[in-house]
Amino acid sequence: MKSVKQTLWIALLAAAALPYSLGAQVIPGINTKAGGMVVPKGKAVMGIKYVYLKKNHMFDGTHEVTNLQHLDATAYMTLLALRYGIADNMDIRVVMPVKHIDATAQLMPGVGVAIDNTGLSDIVVMGKYRFYNQNGLQLAVGAGLKLPTGSTNKGFKKAPPFHLTKGDRTPLPTQPGTDKTEYKMEAGLSKVFSPDFRLDMHAMYTYRPKAKNDYDFGNEFLFDAGVVKALNDKFNVGLEYNFQYNSATDMGSDIPPNKALRKIFPFKAFSGSAGYLTPEIEFLPFGKPKLFVGAGMSFLIHKNLKEYQPLEKRRFMLRVGYMF
């Protein structure tokens, strides 16, 4: 926690110390999904976002607990996104994620497993409508689908010697896809206070019809809020709060409905709540949001999990965007 506080203080002091620039431009933060903004009609924005995280810590409720299975998991995700303005106040976006998951664990003494899965994940298609745009305040709502385009039949790199899973497939949370269509709703807010300072907020709810019926993933609520300040015409700094809540899961038929086996199986989908603080920096090489490059690091600040499960303490993000 001390390192988190030091990082945040450095970011805030840097923002306060550098001079205000009349030519400054501020863009939405790295996780706020543009808040209440939409892409102008006839314009398009293409972006690539890279996310890296490591899960080698286990939690239960609000406490970190012993990593009994010595889980050591690394995940990379690359998201290719395209947004296009189809009307004055409406855009559509398509997000194509590619996942890589590399994990090892000891289910019990002498019984190790290894996973190395890579592939296209589930594609997201959404539309956003801006219904208010006055005095620097923009409000928008949207809806869409997450389509089951990702593979769900990847096998173990090193399989357990007994049948915890169906066939040789790894548990669903370690697969590129989720196997089911998901329904999404969103709401966003953006407020530009001055040429060099803005606030963006975004909330999204994901409804999974099988969330409580023999399925690994619960319904999900995400909330992201961030402020961004322009240091000059080429650099922005920002600070975000990122919150996630997922309802409880039963892991479907990946493992038998046996509490003892479930307790030792560390490859679980997230359930419960967690919050992160994310300092970030953006570089606009041309002094306007034609091209932008950003990076951020998220730090876990609170959690309350439904059961014994892994959770990353940090996330690293890098994004590149281009408007044409």
ROVO-60596 format. One record per residue (C-alpha): x, y, z; residue number from 0. Coordinates in steps of 0.001 Angstrom, whole numbers. Example, Ala and Ser with C-alpha at 12.3 -4.5 7.8 and 13.67 -1.06 7.14 Angstrom:
<nodes>
NODE       x       y       z   n
NODE   12300   -4500    7800   0
NODE   13670   -1060    7140   1
</nodes>
This chain:
<nodes>
NODE       x       y       z   n
NODE       0       0       0   0
NODE    2901    2341     682   1
NODE    4170    1997   -2895   2
NODE     659    2708   -4208   3
NODE     408    5921   -2181   4
NODE    3850    7051   -3337   5
NODE    2923    6474   -6977   6
NODE    -325    8433   -6629   7
NODE    1374   11352   -4890   8
NODE    4016   11560   -7608   9
NODE    1325   11639  -10310  10
NODE    -710   14322   -8542  11
NODE    2306   16511   -7771  12
NODE    3480   16281  -11360  13
NODE      63   17369  -12588  14
NODE      18   20349  -10231  15
NODE    3574   21457  -10905  16
NODE    3535   21677  -14696  17
NODE    2113   24816  -16338  18
NODE   -1316   25146  -17908  19
NODE   -1318   25164  -21718  20
NODE   -3986   26877  -23836  21
NODE   -3284   24334  -26583  22
NODE   -3827   21372  -24286  23
NODE   -6270   18609  -25175  24
NODE   -7530   15997  -22760  25
NODE   -8834   12593  -23818  26
NODE  -10808   10044  -21753  27
NODE   -8914    7703  -19447  28
NODE   -7657    4291  -20423  29
NODE  -10521    2285  -18826  30
NODE  -13504    4670  -18968  31
NODE  -14688    3624  -22460  32
NODE  -14981    7312  -23484  33
NODE  -17584    8037  -20792  34
NODE  -20519    9836  -22423  35
NODE  -18693   10632  -25659  36
NODE  -19425    9192  -29098  37
NODE  -17322    9274  -32262  38
NODE  -18411   12085  -34660  39
NODE  -20545   11051  -37626  40
NODE  -18449    9630  -40448  41
NODE  -15321    9351  -38280  42
NODE  -13690    6188  -36983  43
NODE  -11297    5380  -34161  44
NODE   -9148    2272  -34183  45
NODE   -7360    1191  -31040  46
NODE   -5265   -1598  -29627  47
NODE   -5201   -2229  -25878  48
NODE   -2829   -4639  -24169  49
NODE   -3508   -5916  -20633  50
NODE   -1077   -7954  -18530  51
NODE   -1794   -9470  -15123  52
NODE    -406  -12150  -12838  53
NODE   -2445  -14281  -10449  54
NODE    -294  -15929   -7797  55
NODE   -2152  -14711   -4694  56
NODE   -5307  -16282   -3236  57
NODE   -8080  -14477   -1365  58
NODE  -11227  -15368     547  59
NODE  -13642  -12657    1611  60
NODE  -11603   -9564    2484  61
NODE   -8399  -11420    3357  62
NODE   -5425  -12769    1487  63
NODE   -4938  -16434    2357  64
NODE   -2315  -19093    1729  65
NODE   -1910  -20137   -1889  66
NODE   -2426  -23811   -1062  67
NODE   -2144  -25043   -4645  68
NODE     859  -22847   -5508  69
NODE   -1088  -21339   -8385  70
NODE    1123  -19306  -10695  71
NODE    -933  -17841  -13538  72
NODE    -107  -15170  -16098  73
NODE   -2639  -13691  -18507  74
NODE   -2181  -11426  -21498  75
NODE   -5049   -9902  -23427  76
NODE   -4865   -7896  -26645  77
NODE   -8038   -6051  -27647  78
NODE   -8491   -4657  -31147  79
NODE  -11332   -2133  -31174  80
NODE  -13019    -178  -33960  81
NODE  -15582    2576  -33300  82
NODE  -17513    4355  -36043  83
NODE  -19902    7308  -35865  84
NODE  -23075    6306  -37698  85
NODE  -25055    9435  -36735  86
NODE  -24520   12791  -35036  87
NODE  -25100   11284  -31600  88
NODE  -24532    7582  -32102  89
NODE  -21628    5240  -32720  90
NODE  -21057    1510  -32904  91
NODE  -18021    -429  -31766  92
NODE  -16611   -3875  -32300  93
NODE  -13999   -5313  -29930  94
NODE  -11999   -8413  -30878  95
NODE   -9995   -9801  -27914  96
NODE   -7189  -12340  -28081  97
NODE   -6318  -14109  -24798  98
NODE   -3267  -15974  -23606  99
NODE   -3324  -17836  -20272 100
NODE    -311  -19657  -18846 101
NODE    -787  -21349  -15463 102
NODE     573  -24082  -13219 103
NODE    -775  -25470   -9943 104
NODE    -495  -28391   -7522 105
NODE   -3981  -29776   -6877 106
NODE   -2516  -31953   -4128 107
NODE     983  -33251   -3307 108
NODE    2455  -34849   -6405 109
NODE    -526  -33926   -8605 110
NODE     432  -30978  -10787 111
NODE   -1360  -29422  -13747 112
NODE    -258  -26944  -16415 113
NODE   -2276  -24811  -18833 114
NODE   -1112  -22852  -21881 115
NODE   -4114  -21552  -23838 116
NODE   -4152  -18906  -26577 117
NODE   -6870  -17863  -28989 118
NODE   -9541  -15449  -30133 119
NODE  -11937  -14651  -27306 120
NODE  -15571  -13517  -27462 121
NODE  -16270  -10578  -29798 122
NODE  -18259   -7635  -28400 123
NODE  -20617   -5547  -30580 124
NODE  -22236   -2470  -28996 125
NODE  -23988     745  -29904 126
NODE  -23918    3959  -27863 127
NODE  -26402    6862  -28083 128
NODE  -25595   10326  -26679 129
NODE  -28811   11969  -25517 130
NODE  -27368   15097  -23848 131
NODE  -24545   17414  -24936 132
NODE  -24524   20886  -23388 133
NODE  -22103   23076  -21426 134
NODE  -19307   20516  -21589 135
NODE  -21485   17715  -20193 136
NODE  -22236   14625  -22279 137
NODE  -24518   11743  -21281 138
NODE  -24966    8486  -23179 139
NODE  -26491    5022  -22948 140
NODE  -25771    1884  -24934 141
NODE  -26417   -1807  -25374 142
NODE  -24928   -4764  -27158 143
NODE  -23877   -8384  -27216 144
NODE  -20835  -10446  -26405 145
NODE  -20835  -13298  -28904 146
NODE  -19473  -16802  -28131 147
NODE  -16745  -16701  -30794 148
NODE  -13924  -17912  -28557 149
NODE  -12803  -21513  -28296 150
NODE  -13857  -23545  -25250 151
NODE  -12150  -26854  -26069 152
NODE   -8481  -26141  -25318 153
NODE   -6693  -29011  -23576 154
NODE   -4222  -29206  -20697 155
NODE    -519  -28767  -21277 156
NODE    -174  -31171  -18354 157
NODE   -3426  -32864  -17409 158
NODE   -4382  -34136  -13926 159
NODE   -4199  -37927  -13555 160
NODE   -7852  -38140  -12510 161
NODE  -11004  -36748  -14079 162
NODE  -11749  -33346  -12594 163
NODE  -12816  -31956  -15952 164
NODE  -14901  -33095  -18880 165
NODE  -12505  -34906  -21211 166
NODE   -9156  -33206  -21534 167
NODE  -10511  -29645  -21621 168
NODE   -9216  -27086  -19158 169
NODE  -11759  -25339  -16869 170
NODE  -13943  -22785  -18636 171
NODE  -12380  -19747  -16852 172
NODE   -9041  -20664  -18498 173
NODE  -10506  -20979  -22005 174
NODE  -10388  -18116  -24552 175
NODE  -14198  -18121  -24800 176
NODE  -17151  -18355  -22424 177
NODE  -19427  -20588  -24556 178
NODE  -22561  -18405  -24205 179
NODE  -24022  -15162  -25564 180
NODE  -23982  -12301  -23052 181
NODE  -26164   -9175  -23005 182
NODE  -24681   -5791  -22113 183
NODE  -26061   -2393  -21086 184
NODE  -24000     737  -20448 185
NODE  -24278    4352  -19314 186
NODE  -21608    7029  -19585 187
NODE  -20891   10583  -18475 188
NODE  -18213   13026  -19599 189
NODE  -17655   16520  -18199 190
NODE  -15015   18887  -19560 191
NODE  -14325   21497  -16881 192
NODE  -11619   23377  -18807 193
NODE   -9390   22839  -21858 194
NODE   -6954   20903  -19668 195
NODE   -9165   18992  -17193 196
NODE  -11989   16460  -17572 197
NODE  -14012   13784  -15761 198
NODE  -15351   10564  -17318 199
NODE  -17564    7897  -15760 200
NODE  -18849    4644  -17210 201
NODE  -21003    1798  -15893 202
NODE  -21734   -1514  -17601 203
NODE  -23942   -4439  -16636 204
NODE  -23519   -7866  -18234 205
NODE  -26405  -10311  -18009 206
NODE  -25553  -13995  -18408 207
NODE  -28722  -16125  -18674 208
NODE  -26980  -19179  -17202 209
NODE  -25262  -17302  -14362 210
NODE  -27063  -19286  -11643 211
NODE  -27598  -22510  -13561 212
NODE  -24620  -24833  -13829 213
NODE  -22273  -22184  -15283 214
NODE  -18867  -20739  -14422 215
NODE  -19506  -17005  -14832 216
NODE  -21784  -14754  -12785 217
NODE  -23610  -11598  -13835 218
NODE  -21246   -8633  -13850 219
NODE  -21303   -4932  -12968 220
NODE  -18396   -2634  -13843 221
NODE  -17934    1003  -12821 222
NODE  -15031    3194  -13907 223
NODE  -14452    6851  -13063 224
NODE  -11415    8917  -13948 225
NODE  -10048   12433  -14101 226
NODE   -7495   13508  -16686 227
NODE   -5339   16648  -16725 228
NODE   -3285   17941  -19636 229
NODE     256   18821  -18611 230
NODE     932   20440  -21985 231
NODE    -189   19933  -25589 232
NODE    1375   16457  -25803 233
NODE    1022   14831  -22368 234
NODE   -1969   13984  -20169 235
NODE   -1925   12356  -16744 236
NODE   -4908   10733  -15109 237
NODE   -6200    8816  -12117 238
NODE   -9035    6286  -12221 239
NODE  -11089    4208   -9834 240
NODE  -12137     854  -11305 241
NODE  -14753   -1348   -9601 242
NODE  -16010   -4820  -10502 243
NODE  -18734   -6991   -8987 244
NODE  -19658  -10504  -10133 245
NODE  -22365  -12692   -8643 246
NODE  -21502  -16105   -7198 247
NODE  -20781  -19017   -9531 248
NODE  -21101  -22798   -9274 249
NODE  -18388  -23706  -11839 250
NODE  -20916  -25604  -13903 251
NODE  -19943  -29147  -14783 252
NODE  -16210  -28421  -15038 253
NODE  -15765  -30321  -11784 254
NODE  -18128  -32524   -9769 255
NODE  -20450  -30660   -7364 256
NODE  -18213  -31629   -4488 257
NODE  -17146  -28927   -2046 258
NODE  -13868  -30641   -1238 259
NODE  -12826  -30785   -4894 260
NODE  -14059  -27249   -5513 261
NODE  -11941  -25998   -2632 262
NODE   -8719  -27352   -4099 263
NODE   -9425  -26265   -7666 264
NODE   -7775  -22828   -8094 265
NODE   -8875  -22058  -11685 266
NODE  -12034  -20108  -10879 267
NODE  -13943  -17263  -12462 268
NODE  -14053  -14036  -10444 269
NODE  -16940  -13670   -7988 270
NODE  -17360  -10914   -5419 271
NODE  -16137   -7329   -5602 272
NODE  -12795   -5613   -6104 273
NODE  -11612   -2037   -6574 274
NODE   -8446    -657   -8154 275
NODE   -6736    2727   -8448 276
NODE   -5093    3383  -11809 277
NODE   -2557    6188  -12369 278
NODE   -1921    6680  -16090 279
NODE    -182    8818  -18685 280
NODE   -1107    9613  -22302 281
NODE    1113   10889  -25119 282
NODE    -416   12841  -28028 283
NODE    2511   13264  -30464 284
NODE     666   15735  -32718 285
NODE    -863   17784  -29915 286
NODE   -4372   16553  -30745 287
NODE   -6159   13199  -30376 288
NODE   -5415   12070  -33932 289
NODE   -2900    9601  -32524 290
NODE   -2455    8753  -28849 291
NODE    -400    6316  -26797 292
NODE   -1221    5600  -23156 293
NODE     -82    3424  -20271 294
NODE   -1466    2713  -16816 295
NODE    -902     515  -13768 296
NODE   -3832    -605  -11593 297
NODE   -3346   -1292   -7875 298
NODE   -5795   -3375   -5822 299
NODE   -7153   -1275   -2934 300
NODE  -10125   -3298   -1660 301
NODE  -11771   -6680   -2227 302
NODE  -14550   -8879    -872 303
NODE  -14652  -12213   -2664 304
NODE  -17405  -14816   -2623 305
NODE  -15055  -17745   -2027 306
NODE  -11420  -18890   -2076 307
NODE  -10057  -17728   -5437 308
NODE   -7137  -15988   -7167 309
NODE   -7038  -12239   -7753 310
NODE   -4403  -10031   -9321 311
NODE   -2905   -7275   -7161 312
NODE   -1776   -5252  -10171 313
NODE   -2699   -4845  -13818 314
NODE    -583   -3206  -16505 315
NODE   -2270   -1610  -19520 316
NODE    -959     -98  -22736 317
NODE   -3074    1382  -25518 318
NODE   -2576    2989  -28921 319
NODE   -5370    4764  -30790 320
NODE   -5787    6493  -34134 321
NODE   -8705    8576  -35452 322
NODE   -9384    8679  -39173 323
</nodes>
